[in-house]
Amino acid sequence: TQWCHVGASLHPRTSEAYRAPESTLLPVLLLNLLYTVGPLLLALRCTGDPAYFLSTAPVGQANNEKKWS
């Protein structure tokens, strides 16, 4: 929904009171782009190397037998 608010603040028919000032326009757009790219890079990392996020089995428990505590 943040993109909706950013788009509305850039629309020419939005009243001046609700528009983003010209001096802050570029930093706001770059920050929103960063907020979009960050999660995308994390998703690519998770799908590209899922074994990185899995815990390894302790030595001696690497078989498929049922473990009794």
C-alpha positions, 0 to 999 in steps of 0.5 A: 500500500505504500506504493499507492501513497507514493503514486498518489503524492506524485500524481498531478491532480493531487492537491499541493498539500498532499504532494511530496516536496520536490526536494525530497522526491528523489530520496523517497523514491530511492528509499522505496526502491531499496525497500523493494530490492531488499526482500527480493534479494533475500528471496533469491538467496533462500531459493538459490541455496536452501541448504544454507538455512537448514541445520546440519545433523550432529555427528552420529545422528546422520542416519534415518533411524528413529531417535529415542530420547 
